[in-house]
């Protein structure tokens, strides 16, 4: 059933070359940043002295990026996946880089807490029907003879 999505026991197909860079943020860090801004930041801190109101947005992120290929390898290593990661260069890469400038947010006293590696480990732990946490694992890839 997952074959139509490029997933088989021996390989996972990923669109593009794996070279585009992306930034990832743990969802609870996003929520924490929003609460920080709402509770700790006054509009005057953003507006400045100029009469015109400009550039008052606040980017929320980590300011760190990783290639899609490196992320796929990190997930595979975390899950001890031994199958092949196949990058299909016939499919589009999309925008080559998406990184936010978080310097304003940092100057307002907020920093993310969950690093990417920790987040990848956390997403592989799920709650079972009995409410207990268990490790989510990918099916093992067939071993080469």
N, C-alpha and C positions, 0 to 999 in steps of 0.2 A: 504494500500500500504506500509506503514512503518512497518507493522507487521513482515515482513521478516527480518527487521533490529533490531528487539527486542524492537520496540517502539509501545506502545498502549496508549490509553487515561488513563489507570490506572497504567501503569508501564513502566519503561525503563530498559532494560537488558544491563548490562555492562559486558564485558569479564573479566575474572579473579576474583581475590579476592578483589580487590580495595586497596590492601596494597602497590603495587609498588609506589615508589616516583619519581616525575618528577619535572622539573624546567620549568617555562613558562616565556617568555619574550614578551612584547608588541612589535609589528612589527616596530613601529616608534622609539622605543628605540634602536632596532637593527640597524636601518638606522642611527640614531644619533651616536651610538657607532662607526660605520664604518667611518662616516665622521670625527669624533673626531680623530680616529687613523690616517686617511689619512692626516688630516690637522695639527695635533698637535704632532704626534709621529715621531721621527727620528729613523732610523734603528739602529743607534749607541746606542740608549737607550735600545734596545732589545738585541743587540749582546754582549754588555759588553766588557771587556778587553781581553778575551780569543781569541786566534788566530782562533780556531775552532768555526764555527757558529753552535750553538745548542740551542734548546729550545727557538726559537724566535716566536713561535706561541702566539696568544693572544686569550684566551677564552672570548666570549661575552655571558653574561647572568646576572642573578640576584644574584646567589649564594644562592638562597632560594629554598626550595623544599616543595612539598605538596603531600600527597598520592592521588591516583586516586579517592579513596572513598571520601576523604575530599573535593576534587575539585567537584565531582558530587554533594555532599551535599551543597556546596557553590552555585553552579549554580542553584540547585533546590530551595534553600532558596531565592536567588536573584529574581527568577522568580515566587516565591510563588507557586511552583509546589508541589502538595499534593499527587501525585502518589508514588508508591513504586520504590525504586532503587534496582534492583535485580542484585546481583553479581553472575555471572555464573562461579563457580570455576572449571567447566569442561573445560573451555576455558583457554588458556595460559595467564599468567601474563606478560610474556616478562621479560626483564631485570629488576631486582628489584630496581635498583637505577641508575639515570642518573642526575648527578649534576656536573656543571662545577666549576673549581677553578678560580674565577674572581679576585684574589688578584693582579695579574699583571695589569689588566685593571684598577682596582681601584688605584693602585700606579701611573698610568699614567694620573690620573685626571678625570676618567669617572665613573659615577654611573647611574644606571637605574632610571627613574622617575616615571613610572607607576607601582604601586603595583598590585598584582594579583586581589585583590578584586575590585579595580577601573577598571581594564581591563575587568573583567567579567561583570560589570555594563555597560561599554561602548559597548561591543559587542551585548548587547540586544537593543541598540538604532540603528535604521536603517533609511534610507531615503525612504520616500514613493514616488509614481510616480510623486507627485507634487513638489518634492524636499525638502519637510519639514521633519524634524526628527520626528520619532514616536517610541514608545516603542514596541519592538518585544516581544510577549508573547507566551508561550507554551499553548496548549489547556489544560483546567482545567481537573484534574482527577475526576472521579466520587466520590462523597462523600459516606462514609460508612453509612449504615442505623443506 
